[in-house]
Amino acid sequence: MKERNFFEDVFEVVRLIPKGRVTNYGSIAKYLGSGLSSRMVGWAMNASHGVKPKVPAQRVVNRNGLLTGKFHFKTPTTMQELLAKEGVKVKNDKVVNFKQVFWDPNVELEF
């Protein structure tokens, strides 16, 4: 039996986030049973560029809706541009209407 890899588990959850929605590092960590591992989720997002199938890392922001991972994209504006293509509005590096577009895997996904 193959051992589960935390980064692969994170990638799997992030691939389930619908276009036009965002979630945060802590919600993914909590869903995966590691509520205190939100920083590791961030590391996974940083390592996700180039992973196949593609991981929509732009949909993962911090708990306040800030694009804290934007410097890990090709350019500092790429994250916002990708979100804008999906209909997510961002102003001053923060998701507008964050609570309305927030996707919580702990609510949306069944264990």
C-alpha positions in Angstrom: 0.0 0.0 0.0 1.3 3.4 -1.0 2.0 5.8 1.9 0.0 9.0 1.9 1.9 12.2 1.1 0.7 15.4 2.8 1.5 17.5 -0.3 -0.4 15.2 -2.6 -3.3 15.3 -0.2 -3.3 19.1 -0.3 -3.1 19.1 -4.1 -6.1 16.8 -4.3 -8.2 19.1 -2.1 -7.1 22.2 -4.0 -8.1 20.6 -7.3 -11.6 20.3 -5.9 -12.0 24.1 -5.3 -14.5 25.4 -7.9 -13.6 28.2 -10.2 -14.6 31.5 -8.8 -14.1 30.3 -5.2 -11.2 30.5 -2.7 -10.2 28.8 0.5 -7.5 29.3 3.0 -4.5 27.3 4.2 -6.0 26.5 7.6 -9.2 25.1 6.3 -7.3 22.7 4.1 -5.1 21.7 7.0 -8.1 21.1 9.2 -9.9 19.1 6.5 -6.8 16.8 6.3 -6.8 16.3 10.0 -3.8 18.6 10.7 -5.3 21.8 11.9 -2.0 23.2 13.0 -0.3 22.5 9.7 -1.5 25.5 7.7 2.1 26.6 7.1 2.8 23.2 5.5 -0.2 23.8 3.2 1.5 27.0 2.2 4.7 25.1 1.5 2.7 22.6 -0.6 1.2 25.5 -2.6 4.7 26.8 -3.2 5.8 23.4 -4.5 2.7 23.0 -6.6 3.8 24.9 -9.7 4.5 22.5 -12.5 2.7 19.6 -10.8 0.6 17.5 -13.1 -2.4 17.5 -13.1 -2.4 21.2 -12.6 -3.0 22.6 -9.1 -5.0 25.9 -9.0 -2.9 27.4 -6.2 -4.3 30.8 -6.9 -7.5 29.7 -5.1 -5.7 29.4 -1.7 -5.3 32.6 0.3 -4.7 33.4 3.9 -7.4 33.4 6.6 -8.2 37.1 5.9 -8.4 36.7 2.1 -5.0 38.1 1.4 -2.9 36.9 -1.5 0.1 36.0 0.6 1.3 33.5 -1.9 1.5 35.9 -4.8 5.3 36.1 -4.8 5.5 32.3 -5.5 3.9 32.8 -8.9 5.6 33.7 -12.2 5.1 37.4 -11.5 3.7 39.2 -8.4 0.4 39.9 -10.3 -0.1 36.4 -11.8 -2.2 35.1 -8.8 -4.6 38.1 -9.0 -4.8 37.8 -12.8 -5.7 34.1 -12.5 -8.4 34.8 -9.9 -9.8 37.6 -12.0 -10.2 35.2 -15.0 -12.3 33.1 -12.7 -14.5 36.1 -11.6 -12.8 36.6 -8.2 -12.4 40.3 -7.5 -9.2 41.4 -5.7 -8.4 44.8 -4.4 -5.2 45.8 -2.6 -4.1 42.1 -2.6 -7.3 41.1 -0.8 -10.2 39.0 -2.1 -13.3 41.3 -2.3 -16.4 39.6 -0.7 -14.2 37.0 0.8 -16.9 35.4 2.9 -19.2 35.0 -0.1 -16.6 33.3 -2.3 -15.1 31.3 0.5 -15.1 27.5 -0.1 -14.7 25.4 3.1 -13.7 21.8 2.4 -14.9 20.9 5.9 -18.4 21.8 4.8 -18.3 21.2 1.0 -16.6 17.8 1.0 -17.7 14.6 2.8 -15.0 12.7 4.7 
